[in-house]
Amino acid sequence: MTQSNQHVSIYNPKVIVYSIGLTTAILASMSIYRTHFVRFSTSLDVPKTLFRTKHLHGKVTSVGDGDNFHFYHLPGGIFAGWGWIRETPEINKFRKLKNKTIHVRLCGVDAPERSHFGKPSQPYSEEALQWLRHFILGKKVKVKPLSVDQYNRIVGRVFIFRWNGWNDVSEEMLRNGVAIVYENKSSAEFDGMKERYLKAENKAKKKKKGLWGIERGLTPGEYKRIYR
């Protein structure tokens, strides 16, 4: 047997097909890894290609206001070892989790403003905060990123899994009267849910639930325009 017959040519059709298949598999694996197993520490780490198309899964580590929270990204979930091989973070550990969590602003809603920098708090602001803490703090949620706001927060549609499936957190806030539909038309994000959100708000109004059951003054949007 000659030496030329002992070696398969790189131009052999079988070699070409094998090489193409191997390259495709490697590229697909890299894409899956980047999409499902890379952990993002802050909102600025999240690739724009994932906005409006993918969900980020993780744990709510702190809730500092009635319509936003901090979220520890847990890519891959239990398949990546979170909760059994890799520890999930404790809640309210601000120093320990500095620059390790994504700041998320709930889309489509505005909760009453709390007191900040000497500004007065709005009626029902503390109740809205406590409601949101009870609903999501320490729990697993998924976030659909829509945009990044002027405070480098991801504005997103957020879901929490309950007995009846995945629940839209913004919609639940409106149903319970702890937030109103976002008023600023120029920067509003609704992910196609505005009409549904308005219906939820109107039902809460009619039933005088939450903030609709007290004497109200300024809306959160009006408050921010005055005190900004």
Number of C-alpha atoms within 10 A of each C-alpha: 5 6 6 8 8 8 8 10 12 10 9 10 10 12 13 13 12 12 13 12 11 12 12 12 12 12 11 12 12 13 12 12 13 13 18 18 16 14 18 18 19 21 22 14 10 18 11 13 9 14 17 15 10 15 20 23 21 24 22 27 24 22 23 14 19 27 24 22 22 24 30 27 25 27 22 18 15 12 11 14 14 16 13 10 10 11 9 16 17 15 18 16 11 14 8 10 16 11 12 18 22 25 24 26 26 24 28 28 26 24 29 26 24 20 12 8 6 6 12 12 14 18 18 21 21 18 16 25 22 16 16 22 19 12 14 19 21 19 16 19 25 23 23 21 27 20 18 19 13 6 8 15 21 26 24 26 25 23 22 16 14 8 6 6 9 13 15 17 22 27 27 18 27 27 23 21 25 30 29 28 26 21 15 12 7 6 11 15 20 21 14 9 14 18 11 12 22 18 15 21 25 18 15 23 19 10 13 14 17 19 22 20 13 11 7 11 10 12 19 21 17 12 17 11 9 8 8 6
